[in-house]
Amino acid sequence: MTDLHIDDFYRDTAKILLTLYKSFPRQITLYVEDIAGPDTPDEFGLHSKRHEACLSALLWLSNAGYLHYSDIIKREALENVTLSHRAFVLLNSSPNNEQLDGKSISDLDSTTHQASSIKPVASSKSLLIHQLKETLKYGSSDTLASLIKRLMILSRALPQ
């Protein structure tokens, strides 16, 4: 069983990637409240821990190479946000092990596999983006966590 903040991170990550995929390649202003829900600042105007955790997830995804942005707006939004090339290619690939030239996910090594090891798939139902959407809508927290972990492992096969 994972900690609640880790489950929130996986859910936020899925929502962020789906939101950016829907607007790709347009750059958007992405509000933290659109991902984490309404904020309840304290009497000093400081954001809630939940709000700050979601903002931190956005910043982490940027640092990890999944998205690009130009500025932070008052800790409430990121401006000119878009998926990175790496994230777009990843979301349009299949999460199946056979997509990686017969290598299992545990065999992946970011220094020896290139983006060419991910092959196109025929059905859009088998794409990671579709599975992410369905899992976010109908899946459990554990299923969503597994899919996000798989997505992050598969991203190691792509160039930074």
Sequence and secondary structure as in RCSB ss.txt:
>XXXX:A:sequence
MTDLHIDDFYRDTAKILLTLYKSFPRQITLYVEDIAGPDTPDEFGLHSKRHEACLSALLWLSNAGYLHYSDIIKR
EALENVTLSHRAFVLLNSSPNNEQLDGKSISDLDSTTHQASSIKPVASSKSLLIHQLKETLKYGSSDTLASLIKR
LMILSRALPQ
>XXXX:A:secstr
   HHHHHHHHHHHHHHHHHHHHTTS EEEEHHHHH      TT    HHHHHHHHHHHHHHHTTSEE SEEETT
TEEEEEEE HHHHHHHTS  SGGGGTT  GGG  TTT  GGGS   S GGGSHHHHHHHHHHH  HHHHHHHHHH
HHHHGGGS  
